[in-house]
Amino acid sequence: MQIRFADTRPTGDFAVVIPSAGKSRPAVDALGAEQASVEAALKRSRFEGDSGSAVEHFLASDSGRRLLVVGTDPKGKDAAEKLGGNAVAKLLTSGEASAVIDLTGMDYDADAAARVAFGAALRSWRYDRYRTKLKDKQKPTLTTVTIVGGGTGAEERYATRYAGVVEGVALTRELVTEPANIIYPETFVERVLESIKGVGIEAQVLGRDEMARLGMGALLGVAQGSVREPKLLILKWNGGNAGDTPVVFVGKGVTFDTGGISIKPALGMEGMKWDMGGAGAVAGAMKALAARKAKANVVGICGLVENMPDGNAQRPGDVVTTMSGQTVEVINTDAEGRLVLCDAMTWAQKQFNPKVMIDLATLTGAMVITLGHEYAGIFSNDDKLAASLIAAADKSGDKLWRQPLGEAYDRLIDSDIADMKNVGPREAGSITAAQFLKRYVDEGVTWAHLDIAGVAWSNKASATYDKGATGYGVRLLDQYIADTVDV
């Protein structure tokens, strides 16, 4: 999608999008002879300018030009993104190649206008690589969106603050969308390395042998049932002051999760291609930060494995030794994400000695039961970090809701034969998973765990994404860095 900015409407063939904040729609008032017919169409459609609502009309006096009036709530936190996204959702396969979103008279400053463009670009993303039988009416036609009347500086603001985030979200969505026969640990690494060429990110990759020498028995235990070699992908962005301690992101990257010997039910298992959504978010966030030249030092680590049930697979009851030296009794091989993360987190702390470490994982079905598909859960050992992330969530639209930690929950994962079990009882499943990870956080490290199981994939469209991969986490991590480091 090409994004442009202009002071006035260009010439040529394009659809016009006019925002309507309730009954306030200045660009409609300026239509002259067409205003009455447009207002009549809005009235017949019972249009009241509610956010997300839209009415389509064709201007007889302007060669039948398509006019789309889109409702918006200017007081909403993400109103600008929703306006751009809703407009593109309506026009993407309409047959129109170009659209002008006319903000004239709406009092949008440069940042708000840039965020309209941001929403439009996010919503335009599609992945049709494997769809060979699409009818012409199903194919996207919209290629250009021009923002008019956004004020001085909107174009620069979009280019420097939001365009790079669009690239990062696109990478994450691509990784999460691809099937598991295409994206597995090795090809995940290849796809990311190809995507970040030229943006200034340093990359490092550890393979099975290197991880074995480091003692990553938990991560390797998950991987031992698969013919796909596990990988640890490390991405470093050094945009801050030389020598400053980096913020570390760690992502769970189970490129397909059968559950292992504790195999999942067949129904819906195809969805487990997106069990690498945490690693996908970390990769996308790193690209976003580098693309917009964030003034911060950040390291992203992706623990990449495939969880399969072959004759060499890990068994329930096995005991593994983690890189930290702690031992784990594997009660359930389908609670594998925490086993991947704990070794990745230990390695990250030994290598970078971070003050802040944030992990993201599609970790537990219990999180979906708790919060549905509206919020991700956040667990943290530090109130300030939790508050900063929740504030970033409110700004970015990647919503978070804090969950508890506590000694009583921690005791639920004590083992009779090892230091801990990898699962507790059925109740409080998301909390005991977080308590497991907390045991691998070093003294003095402020840490947050984001359980994104309910939000990495959506079965319904929203203003800024279609059905499928949402790209959750990229905007959140980018906003957190913008708020706390890149200031």
C-alpha positions in Angstrom: 0.0 0.0 0.0 1.4 3.4 -1.0 0.7 6.2 1.4 0.7 9.8 0.3 -0.1 13.2 1.9 -1.4 16.3 0.2 -2.8 19.7 1.1 -5.6 19.5 -1.4 -7.3 16.7 -3.3 -5.4 15.5 -6.3 -6.8 15.3 -9.8 -7.8 12.0 -11.4 -9.8 9.0 -10.6 -10.1 8.1 -6.9 -12.7 7.4 -4.2 -13.3 10.1 -1.6 -13.5 9.2 2.1 -15.0 11.8 4.4 -15.0 11.3 8.2 -18.1 12.1 10.2 -17.8 12.8 14.0 -21.5 12.3 14.8 -23.2 14.9 12.6 -20.1 17.0 12.2 -18.7 16.3 8.7 -17.2 19.5 7.2 -16.1 17.9 4.0 -19.7 17.0 3.2 -20.9 20.5 4.0 -18.4 21.7 1.3 -19.9 19.5 -1.4 -22.2 22.2 -2.8 -24.9 20.9 -5.0 -24.2 17.3 -4.0 -24.6 18.0 -0.3 -28.4 17.5 -0.2 -28.3 14.1 -2.0 -25.5 12.9 0.3 -27.3 14.0 3.4 -30.5 12.2 2.1 -28.5 9.1 1.6 -27.1 9.3 5.1 -30.6 9.8 6.5 -32.0 6.9 4.6 -29.2 4.7 5.9 -29.9 5.9 9.5 -26.3 7.0 9.7 -25.4 8.8 12.9 -21.6 8.9 12.6 -20.9 6.2 15.1 -17.4 4.9 15.0 -16.9 2.1 12.4 -20.2 2.8 10.6 -20.0 3.8 6.9 -22.3 4.8 4.1 -21.4 4.7 0.4 -22.7 7.1 -2.2 -21.9 8.1 -5.8 -21.6 11.7 -6.9 -23.6 12.3 -10.1 -22.1 15.7 -10.7 -18.6 14.2 -10.5 -18.7 11.4 -13.0 -20.2 9.0 -10.5 -17.2 9.3 -8.1 -17.5 7.0 -5.1 -18.0 8.7 -1.8 -17.5 6.9 1.5 -18.6 8.6 4.7 -17.0 6.9 7.7 -18.1 7.5 11.3 -15.4 8.3 13.8 -15.1 9.3 17.5 -12.4 11.9 17.7 -12.2 11.4 21.5 -11.3 7.7 21.2 -7.8 6.6 21.9 -7.4 4.9 18.6 -9.9 6.9 16.6 -7.4 8.0 13.9 -6.2 4.4 13.3 -9.7 3.1 13.1 -10.8 5.8 10.6 -8.0 4.8 8.2 -8.5 1.1 8.8 -12.2 1.2 8.4 -11.9 3.2 5.1 -9.5 0.7 3.7 -11.5 -2.3 4.8 -14.5 -0.9 2.8 -12.5 -0.1 -0.3 -9.7 -2.8 -0.5 -11.5 -5.0 -2.9 -14.0 -2.4 -4.2 -12.4 -2.0 -7.6 -11.0 1.4 -6.7 -7.3 1.7 -7.1 -6.9 5.0 -5.2 -8.6 6.7 -2.3 -8.4 10.1 -0.7 -9.2 10.5 3.0 -10.1 14.1 3.3 -9.6 15.4 6.9 -10.4 19.0 6.0 -12.1 20.8 8.8 -11.6 17.9 11.3 -8.9 19.6 13.3 -6.5 16.7 13.0 -2.9 17.6 13.9 0.1 16.1 12.1 0.3 13.0 14.4 -3.4 12.2 14.2 -3.2 12.5 10.4 -0.2 10.2 10.4 -2.1 7.7 12.5 -5.0 7.7 10.0 -2.4 6.7 7.4 -1.0 4.1 9.9 -4.4 2.5 10.3 -4.9 2.4 6.6 -1.6 0.7 6.0 -2.1 -1.8 8.7 -5.5 -2.8 7.4 -4.3 -3.2 3.8 -2.1 -6.2 4.7 -3.2 -9.5 3.1 -1.4 -12.7 2.4 -2.7 -14.3 -0.7 0.4 -16.4 -1.6 -1.4 -19.7 -1.7 -4.8 -18.5 -3.0 -4.6 -19.4 -6.7 -8.4 -19.4 -7.4 -9.5 -16.0 -6.3 -12.2 -14.4 -8.4 -11.4 -10.9 -9.7 -14.0 -9.4 -7.2 -12.1 -11.0 -4.3 -8.7 -9.5 -5.2 -7.4 -6.3 -3.7 -7.5 -3.3 -6.0 -6.7 -0.5 -3.7 -3.0 0.5 -4.0 -2.8 4.1 -3.0 -4.2 6.1 -0.1 -3.7 9.9 0.1 -4.3 11.8 3.3 -5.5 15.4 2.6 -5.8 18.2 5.1 -3.7 16.7 7.9 -1.6 19.7 8.6 2.1 20.5 8.3 4.5 17.7 9.2 2.1 14.8 8.8 4.1 13.1 6.1 7.4 13.4 8.0 5.7 12.1 11.2 4.3 9.0 9.3 7.7 8.3 7.8 9.7 8.6 10.9 7.3 7.2 13.5 4.8 4.8 11.9 6.1 3.5 8.6 8.7 1.3 10.2 6.1 -0.2 12.6 3.9 -1.1 9.6 6.9 -3.1 8.3 7.4 -4.8 11.6 3.8 -5.8 12.0 3.8 -7.1 8.4 6.8 -9.3 9.2 5.1 -10.7 12.3 1.8 -11.4 10.4 3.7 -13.1 7.6 5.6 -15.4 10.0 2.4 -16.3 12.0 0.3 -16.9 8.9 2.7 -19.2 7.1 2.0 -22.9 7.5 4.3 -25.1 9.5 5.7 -26.9 6.5 7.0 -23.6 5.3 8.0 -21.9 8.5 9.9 -24.1 10.9 13.0 -23.1 13.0 15.5 -23.0 10.2 13.2 -21.2 7.7 12.0 -18.8 10.4 15.6 -17.7 10.8 16.1 -17.4 7.1 12.9 -15.4 6.6 13.8 -13.0 9.4 17.4 -12.5 8.3 16.2 -11.8 4.7 13.6 -9.3 6.0 16.0 -7.3 8.2 18.8 -6.8 5.6 20.0 -3.3 5.5 18.3 -2.0 8.6 21.3 -2.3 10.9 20.4 -5.2 13.1 23.1 -7.6 14.2 22.1 -11.2 14.1 23.4 -14.4 15.8 22.1 -17.9 15.5 22.7 -20.9 17.8 22.1 -24.4 16.7 21.5 -27.7 18.5 25.1 -28.5 19.2 25.8 -25.0 20.6 22.7 -25.1 22.8 23.7 -28.6 24.0 27.1 -27.4 25.1 25.4 -24.6 27.0 23.2 -27.1 28.8 19.8 -26.0 27.4 18.2 -29.3 28.4 14.7 -27.9 28.6 14.6 -26.3 25.2 16.3 -29.3 23.6 13.9 -31.7 25.3 11.0 -30.1 23.5 12.8 -30.3 20.2 14.0 -33.9 20.4 10.8 -35.4 18.8 11.2 -33.4 15.6 13.4 -33.8 12.6 13.6 -30.0 12.5 16.7 -28.6 14.2 16.0 -26.1 17.0 17.4 -22.6 16.7 18.0 -19.7 19.0 17.9 -16.4 17.0 19.4 -13.3 18.5 18.7 -9.9 17.1 20.6 -6.8 18.4 19.7 -3.2 17.7 22.3 -0.7 19.0 20.5 2.6 18.5 21.2 4.0 21.9 24.2 5.1 23.8 27.3 2.9 23.5 27.6 0.7 26.6 24.0 1.2 27.8 22.4 -2.0 29.0 19.9 -3.3 26.5 16.3 -4.1 27.1 15.7 -7.8 26.3 12.7 -9.3 24.6 12.3 -13.1 24.5 9.8 -14.8 22.3 8.4 -18.3 22.4 8.8 -19.8 18.9 7.1 -23.2 18.7 6.6 -23.3 15.0 4.2 -26.2 15.3 2.8 -27.7 18.5 1.2 -31.1 18.4 1.5 -31.3 22.1 4.1 -34.0 21.8 3.3 -37.3 23.5 0.6 -35.4 25.4 -1.0 -34.9 22.0 -3.6 -32.3 21.4 -7.1 -33.1 20.0 -7.2 -33.2 16.2 -9.9 -30.6 16.0 -8.3 -27.2 15.6 -4.7 -28.5 15.8 -4.0 -26.7 12.4 -4.1 -23.5 14.4 -0.9 -24.5 16.2 1.1 -23.1 13.4 0.8 -19.8 15.2 2.3 -21.1 18.5 5.4 -19.1 17.5 3.5 -15.8 17.8 5.7 -14.6 20.6 8.9 -15.1 18.6 7.1 -13.5 15.6 6.2 -10.5 17.7 9.8 -10.1 18.9 11.2 -10.3 15.3 8.6 -7.8 14.1 9.3 -5.4 17.0 13.0 -5.5 16.3 12.5 -4.7 12.7 10.1 -1.9 13.6 12.6 -0.4 16.0 15.5 -0.6 13.6 13.4 0.7 10.7 12.4 3.9 12.6 16.0 4.2 14.0 14.9 4.1 17.7 17.4 5.6 20.0 17.6 2.5 22.2 19.7 -0.6 22.7 17.4 -3.6 22.4 18.0 -7.4 22.0 15.4 -9.8 20.7 15.7 -13.5 21.3 13.5 -16.1 19.6 13.6 -19.7 21.0 12.6 -21.8 18.0 11.5 -25.5 18.1 8.9 -27.8 16.7 7.0 -30.0 19.2 6.4 -33.4 17.6 5.6 -37.0 19.0 8.0 -39.3 17.3 9.9 -42.3 18.9 12.5 -40.0 20.3 10.1 -37.5 21.8 10.2 -36.4 25.4 7.9 -38.4 27.7 5.6 -37.3 30.5 7.7 -38.0 33.7 11.0 -37.2 32.1 13.3 -34.9 34.1 15.4 -32.3 32.3 18.1 -30.0 33.5 17.8 -26.4 32.4 20.7 -24.1 31.5 20.3 -22.5 34.9 21.0 -25.8 36.6 17.5 -26.2 37.9 15.7 -29.5 37.1 12.2 -29.9 35.8 9.8 -32.9 35.9 7.9 -32.8 32.7 4.4 -33.7 33.6 2.8 -32.6 30.4 4.7 -32.4 27.1 2.1 -29.9 25.9 3.3 -27.4 28.4 6.4 -26.9 26.3 6.6 -23.2 25.8 7.8 -22.5 29.3 10.6 -25.0 28.7 11.7 -23.2 25.7 11.5 -19.8 27.3 13.3 -20.7 30.5 16.5 -21.6 28.7 16.3 -18.6 26.4 15.8 -16.3 29.4 18.8 -17.8 31.2 21.0 -17.4 28.2 19.8 -13.8 27.7 20.6 -12.9 31.3 24.1 -14.5 31.2 24.9 -12.7 27.9 23.5 -9.3 28.4 22.9 -8.8 32.2 19.7 -6.8 31.4 17.8 -4.6 33.9 14.6 -5.2 32.0 13.5 -8.5 30.4 10.1 -9.0 28.7 8.9 -12.3 27.3 6.0 -12.9 25.0 4.3 -16.3 24.4 1.2 -17.9 23.2 1.6 -19.9 26.4 -1.7 -21.1 27.9 -5.3 -21.9 26.8 -6.2 -20.8 30.4 -5.4 -17.3 29.4 -8.1 -17.4 26.7 -10.6 -18.7 29.2 -9.7 -15.8 31.5 -9.5 -12.9 29.1 -11.0 -14.2 25.8 -9.6 -12.5 22.7 -9.6 -8.9 23.9 -6.6 -8.7 26.2 -3.3 -10.4 26.7 -2.3 -11.2 30.3 0.7 -9.5 31.9 2.5 -10.9 34.9 5.4 -9.0 36.4 7.8 -8.9 39.4 7.8 -5.1 39.2 4.9 -2.6 39.5 6.6 0.1 37.6 7.4 -2.1 34.6 3.9 -3.5 34.6 2.4 0.1 34.7 4.7 1.2 31.8 3.7 -1.8 29.7 0.0 -1.2 30.4 0.3 2.4 29.5 2.0 1.4 26.2 -0.8 -1.1 25.6 -3.4 1.7 26.1 -1.6 3.9 23.5 -0.8 1.1 21.0 -4.1 -0.8 21.0 -2.4 -4.1 22.0 -4.3 -4.4 25.2 -3.0 -5.9 28.5 -4.7 -6.9 31.8 -2.5 -7.6 34.8 -2.7 -11.0 36.5 -1.4 -12.0 40.0 1.7 -13.8 41.2 2.2 -15.2 44.6 3.9 -17.9 46.8 0.7 -19.9 47.1 0.6 -20.3 43.3 4.4 -21.0 43.2 4.0 -24.0 45.6 1.6 -25.6 43.1 4.6 -26.4 40.8 6.8 -28.0 43.4 7.9 -31.6 42.3 8.5 -34.6 44.5 11.5 -35.7 42.5 12.9 -32.5 40.8 13.1 -28.8 41.6 9.7 -28.1 39.9 7.1 -29.5 37.6 6.3 -27.9 34.3 2.6 -27.8 35.1 0.4 -27.4 38.2 -3.2 -28.4 38.7 -5.9 -27.3 36.3 -6.9 -24.2 38.2 -4.8 -21.0 37.8 -3.0 -22.5 34.8 -1.8 -19.2 33.4 -0.5 -18.1 36.8 1.4 -21.3 37.5 3.0 -21.0 34.0 4.1 -17.5 34.9 5.4 -18.7 38.3 7.5 -21.3 36.5 9.1 -18.6 34.4 9.7 -16.4 37.4 12.0 -19.0 38.8 14.4 -18.3 36.0 14.5 -14.5 36.5 17.8 -13.4 38.2 17.9 -11.2 41.2 17.7 -7.6 40.3 16.1 -8.1 36.9 12.7 -6.5 36.4 10.7 -8.9 34.3 7.3 -9.1 32.7 5.6 -12.1 31.0 3.0 -11.5 28.4 0.7 -14.4 27.7 -0.7 -13.6 24.2 -2.5 -16.9 23.5 -5.8 -15.2 22.9 -4.7 -12.3 20.7 -2.0 -13.5 18.3 -4.7 -14.8 15.9 -8.3 -13.6 15.4 -11.3 -15.3 13.8 -12.9 -12.0 13.1 -11.7 -8.8 11.5 -11.0 -5.5 13.3 -10.4 -2.0 12.1 -6.6 -2.6 11.7 -6.4 -6.3 10.7 -8.4 -8.9 8.8 -9.2 -12.4 10.0 -6.0 -14.2 10.9 -2.7 -13.0 12.2 -3.0 -9.8 14.2 0.6 -8.8 14.6 0.0 -8.4 18.3 3.0 -7.3 20.3 4.9 -5.3 17.8 3.1 -2.0 18.4 3.1 -2.7 22.2 6.9 -3.3 22.4 7.6 -0.4 20.1 5.5 1.9 22.1 7.1 0.7 25.4 10.5 1.6 24.0 9.3 4.9 22.7 7.9 5.8 26.1 10.7 4.6 28.4 14.0 4.5 26.5 13.7 6.4 23.1 12.7 9.7 24.6 
